[in-house]
Amino acid sequence: MSLHKLTLHELQEKFTKGEVTAREIVSAYSLRIKQVEPKVKAYITLVKESAMAQAEALDQKLKSWRRTMPLMGMPLAIKDNICTEGVLTTCASRILGAFVPPYDATVIARLRGQGYLLLGKTNLDEFAMGSSTENSGFGPSRNPWNLSSVPGGSSGGSAAAVAADECVAALGSDTGGSIRQPAACCGVVGLKPTYGRVSRFGLVAFASSLDQIGPITKDVTDAAMLLNVIAGHDPLDSTSANVPVPDYTKALKKKDVKKLKLGLPREYFAEGLDQEVERAVREAAEELKKLGGEIKDVALPATDAAIATYYLIATAEASSNLARYDGVKYGLRSKQTKDLLEMYMKTRQEGFGPEVKRRIMLGTYALSAGYYDAYYGKAQAVRTLIRRDFEAAFQEVDLLVTPVMPTPAFKLGERIQEPLQMYLSDIYTISANLAGIPAISVPCGFSKAGLPIGLQILGRPFEEETVLRGAYAYEQATGWRAKRPNIR
Amino acid sequence: MEISKEEVEHVAKLARLEITEAEKEAFSKQLSAILTYVEQLRALDTEGVEPTATVLEQVNVVREDKARPSLPVEKALANAPEQADGFFCVPKILEER
């Protein structure tokens, strides 16, 4: 029995019944990581020893008391921009290369409260800025389906770890598609919740009005299980919403989409969309129709402006958020400096990689005197237009059905020299962040070259249940999950 | 939109970022390309449109002004590049007279 092949809900069931111990779980994953991690490079930090110690303590405790919680004993991987007390949290940046957080992010505290097992911290584009993990300060991760392709990004390490069975599930963060796009590239499920659904306390800030933590999992049921634990109001995050949290697994009872209206936004099927991806997504829409959904054409006219809007707002917020890396309270400090200003400038020169510098520069420019209104102010107004588009569309339909990215995963090195080309691959995912709405990526087929293709389903704010229901009905009817990567 | 090397230098200074000659060249080209791309936003009519800073409904979130448990000094200083006597250390800021 290969434990690492099980989904979260399958493993949880076995663990609850006492058919497997926490120790056996950690042993199985340690072996799996030993076998495939040298090829996949999903992790920045592995904490197998402490996972084993925790597992043994848990088994000991359960000898006398056998009531478990949904994530008890479950081996997870966490994106390395989410603070874990006592465990290195680098953001894949040299500037935080030695940073050990003195506290847990709220999502981690909640997982810990359930007795989860932390296997390690996963790779990402530095400070979550990128779409391929190639911007990591510690080298790129690989796509388990084809090691010469990128796993997507920025949560590429989390998605690759789930796809390669190097953890049972993972957390990522999504500012412009960083959960959904790598999930699509790696053939797994990724959910970006509504802005405010999950606390951002302890998530290292990139663009505060867009960032959101969410699950990356082997199937839709697992995503609902993980969301159940991490969702909810947090007094430590003033942007977390005080909205009741339903049991998301209850949304998965129906296996159909009867009485639901599903919209295909025509702007998402325009120029630049790869034919194989378009075919897979249109076939998925047909499948949803068979499952009882009513398919409608809808318009999101401001879609073309989304990338420009996003890269002004996200970089402006980033330039402000990353001002804290000054070499004073934590992180790197440049050695040879004679005064304070030079210490700031050299520390940041040595600590940040090229993409982070580029975005700080762009954001600083967009916020600088004389350009603020023309760039940042304009982008904020267009953001309103993009929100209104979604509000209008959701008057007509309950869900939107789109591609996740215009092509399957691209090759390593293919786009790294052309920042703008890399940005353009985010076209279908960034609008959800600008509008703050929930969206899921679920596998919907493969390219001829054998790379996974993702289907995106978007819903109204705080209607994760409907999004999950749609994704679950589709997943159960198609069974793409049966095909697993052969890592070589 | 062309961003000259001089403008790159100015913005880098605002961002407290030392950059090399090679980076100046590269940023000048790349930022020019990106800013040219974002200029498409000008074509959209946003007259009278309220800007979106956040999608949230709530405006200010306040709490009672009460002391709560916080990080002990040692823990707060544990990641500091330089510390002494319970303080963060930085290069001298004021010159002696």
Interface residues (C-beta under 8 A of the other chain):
Chain A: A98 F99 V100 P102 Y103 Y195 G196 S209 P235 S238 T239 A241 A302 D304 A305 I307 A308 T309 Y311 L312 S319 A323 D326 G327 V328 K329 Y330 G331 L332 R333 T337 K338 D339 L340 L341 M343 Y344 M345 K346 R348 Q349 F352 P354 K357 R358 I360 M361 L362 T364 Y365 S368 Y375 G377 K378 A379 Q380 A381 V382 R383 T384 L385 R387 P419 L420 Y423 L434 A435 G436 P461
Chain B: I3 E7 V8 V11 A12 L14 A15 R16 L17 E18 I19 E23 F27 Q30 L31 A33 I34 L35 Y37 V38 Q40 L41 R42 L44 T46 V49 E50 P51 T52 A53 T54 V55 L56 Q58 V61 R63 L71 K75 A76 A78 N79 A80 P81 E82 F88 V90 P91 K92 I93
